[in-house]
């Protein structure tokens, strides 16, 4: 099982990857709050997606977040590192993403 620090580092690595992708992709009109709940640890994180970038990552949950990702710590890290396919993880219920269907389509463009 990964630690809270491992999960935090994984989210910052994801933010860096999205930053690089945003520069190559150009502006994506997408402004949403995001919460990441780690189901096997007493941890949650929140931030915001803005123009394809993940910004302002902080500890703690955001109950009003428009997009909520829930995953076990090891699954979160595997997802960020590319060892876990998002579609398969959703289908097998290893992770869950609660969001508006249109937001899910925009999220696919980010990854």
C-alpha positions, 0 to 999 in steps of 0.5 A: 500500500502506498503512502499519503506522500506517494499519492501526493507526489503522483498527483503532482506528477500528473499535474506536470504531465498535463502541463506538458500536454496542455502546451502541445495541445493548446487551450482547452476551455475546461474549468472544473473543481476536482477531488481525489479520494484515496479509499484505503488511506485517510486521505483526500486531495483537491485542486482545479482543472483549468485549460487542461492544467491541474492547479492548486493541488492541496490536501483535503476533500472538496465535497462540492467538487464537480469531478470526483476520482476515488481510488485505492492508493496503489491504483491511483499511482498505477493510473498516474504512471500509466500502468493502469488503463483508465477504461479498464479500471473504470469497467472493473470498478478499481476506480470511480469517477463521478462527473457530468458525462460531458465532463468525462468526454473532455477529461478523455481529451486531457489524458 
